[in-house]
Amino acid sequence: MSKPIILSFDLTRDLWHRFYEAHYGCDTSLKWRTLWGGCCIVIGSMGFGGFYHAPVIASLLLFTGFFGVLSKQLLVIKSLRGAGGHPFFGRELTVAITPEEIAVRSGNEGYRQPWGNFIGYRVLDPGLLLYHDRSSFFFIPASCMSAGDARQVVEIVAAAGVEKL
């Protein structure tokens, strides 16, 4: 058994925010929703500008467009509200990574998960996201890892059979 990689970081609201932004930034459906929302805003604005006379439809198009454009931000806000209920929210985490599992501790509490519990991973700007399913993930910030640690963690995750998304 090799020596575990030990990492520590504070689980702050700002950290959650950066990772939710990165997570939702990878969602292609949200990118399309933003594009179509922008189109709806333009067409709705044309109705109020006199291009066509249907103020109800123009209003609905504007409402739909703003909802589409703001979807990512709304999802981030909703997810941050849910993150506040996490048992380790606002506390310092110590993460131990071995070829067999990932172990997370905060004070006297903690848990372990084998790599088989993860369906995939992404390496993004804020750090490493380890996905349990399509919408729930555990993250490790890049700021708490050296370049060598980050490379080693990705090698361990890939060797454990976790798919790169």
C-alpha positions in Angstrom: 0.0 0.0 0.0 1.4 3.4 -1.0 1.5 6.4 1.2 -1.8 8.3 1.2 -2.0 11.9 -0.1 -3.3 14.1 2.7 -5.0 17.4 1.7 -6.6 20.1 3.9 -9.0 22.9 3.0 -11.8 25.0 4.5 -15.3 24.2 3.1 -16.4 27.8 2.6 -19.4 29.2 0.8 -17.0 30.9 -1.7 -15.5 27.5 -2.5 -18.9 25.9 -3.0 -19.8 28.8 -5.3 -16.7 28.4 -7.5 -17.3 24.6 -7.9 -21.0 25.0 -8.6 -20.2 27.6 -11.2 -17.7 25.2 -12.8 -20.1 22.3 -12.6 -23.0 24.1 -14.2 -20.6 25.7 -16.7 -20.1 22.2 -18.2 -23.8 21.6 -18.7 -24.5 22.0 -22.4 -28.3 22.2 -21.9 -27.7 25.4 -19.8 -25.6 26.8 -22.6 -28.4 26.2 -25.1 -30.9 27.6 -22.7 -28.9 30.8 -22.4 -28.6 31.1 -26.2 -32.4 30.6 -26.7 -33.1 32.9 -23.8 -31.1 35.6 -25.5 -33.1 35.0 -28.7 -36.4 35.3 -26.8 -35.2 38.6 -25.2 -34.4 40.1 -28.6 -37.7 39.0 -30.2 -39.7 40.2 -27.1 -37.9 43.5 -27.2 -38.8 43.8 -30.9 -42.5 43.5 -29.9 -42.2 46.4 -27.5 -40.2 48.3 -30.1 -43.2 48.2 -32.5 -42.0 45.5 -34.9 -45.2 43.5 -34.1 -48.2 44.4 -32.0 -48.7 41.7 -29.4 -47.7 43.0 -25.9 -48.7 39.8 -24.1 -46.5 37.6 -26.3 -43.7 40.1 -26.1 -44.0 40.1 -22.3 -44.0 36.3 -22.2 -41.0 36.1 -24.5 -39.1 38.6 -22.3 -40.0 36.6 -19.2 -39.0 33.3 -20.8 -35.8 34.9 -22.2 -34.7 36.2 -18.8 -35.4 32.9 -17.2 -33.2 31.1 -19.8 -30.4 33.6 -19.5 -30.4 33.5 -15.7 -30.9 29.7 -15.3 -27.2 29.0 -14.4 -27.1 31.7 -11.8 -30.5 30.6 -10.3 -29.2 27.0 -10.1 -26.0 28.1 -8.4 -28.0 30.1 -5.8 -30.4 27.2 -5.2 -27.5 24.8 -4.9 -25.6 27.1 -2.4 -28.7 27.2 -0.2 -28.6 23.4 -0.1 -24.9 23.3 0.5 -25.4 25.3 3.7 -27.0 22.1 5.2 -23.9 20.0 4.6 -22.6 18.7 7.9 -19.1 20.0 7.2 -20.1 23.4 5.9 -17.7 26.1 7.1 -15.3 23.6 8.7 -11.8 22.4 7.8 -11.7 19.1 5.9 -8.8 16.7 5.8 -8.9 14.4 2.8 -6.8 11.3 2.5 -6.5 9.7 -0.9 -5.3 6.2 -1.4 -5.6 3.7 -4.3 -8.4 2.0 -2.5 -10.6 4.9 -1.2 -11.0 8.5 -0.3 -11.4 9.4 3.4 -12.8 12.7 4.6 -12.5 14.0 8.2 -13.5 17.1 10.0 -12.7 17.0 13.7 -13.9 13.8 15.1 -16.4 13.1 12.3 -15.7 11.6 8.9 -16.5 9.0 6.2 -14.8 6.8 3.7 -15.8 6.0 0.1 -14.3 3.4 -2.2 -13.6 4.6 -5.7 -16.4 2.4 -7.0 -18.9 4.9 -5.6 -17.9 7.5 -8.2 -19.1 7.5 -11.8 -16.7 10.0 -13.1 -14.4 13.0 -12.6 -13.5 16.3 -14.1 -10.5 18.5 -13.7 -11.6 22.1 -14.0 -10.2 25.5 -13.1 -11.2 25.4 -9.4 -10.0 21.8 -8.9 -11.1 18.2 -9.1 -14.8 17.2 -9.1 -15.6 13.6 -8.3 -19.1 12.7 -9.3 -21.4 10.3 -7.4 -24.1 10.8 -10.1 -24.9 13.3 -12.8 -25.7 16.1 -10.3 -23.9 15.3 -7.0 -20.2 15.6 -6.5 -17.3 15.9 -4.1 -14.6 18.4 -4.9 -11.0 19.0 -4.0 -9.7 22.5 -4.7 -6.6 23.0 -6.8 -5.4 25.5 -4.3 -4.8 22.8 -1.6 -2.8 20.6 -4.0 0.7 21.0 -5.4 1.1 20.2 -9.1 2.6 16.8 -8.1 -0.3 16.0 -5.8 -2.8 17.0 -8.4 -1.2 14.7 -11.0 -0.9 11.9 -8.5 -4.6 12.2 -7.5 -5.7 12.1 -11.1 -3.5 9.0 -11.7 -5.1 7.3 -8.6 -8.6 8.1 -9.7 -8.0 7.0 -13.3 -6.3 3.8 -12.2 -9.3 3.0 -10.0 -11.5 2.9 -13.1 -13.3 6.2 -12.5 -14.2 7.6 -16.0 -13.1 11.1 -17.1 -16.2 13.1 -18.0 
